């Protein structure tokens, strides 16, 4: 604490996501990070366009798998 107030430092990192559809996303679901970092596309327009089992997956995770 400095002068009675605390200073909070943080970084905001913008993550880029890619859409991964079924069945391709199935191979990612076993990774430890999947449930915490990936997001099911569940809005009506997204489900219509990509299907009911498509996810937003961090691009950095996809890139790391290609290496």
BELHU-V818336 format. One record per helix or strand. SS is the DSSP state (a for helix, b for strand). FROM is the first residue (numbers start at 1). TO is the last residue. If there is no record, write none. Layout:
ss = (SS,SS)
from = (FROM,FROM)
to = (TO,TO)
//
This chain:
ss = (b,b,b,a,a,b,a,b,a)
from = (2,5,17,24,34,39,44,55,59)
to = (2,5,20,28,37,40,50,58,66)
//
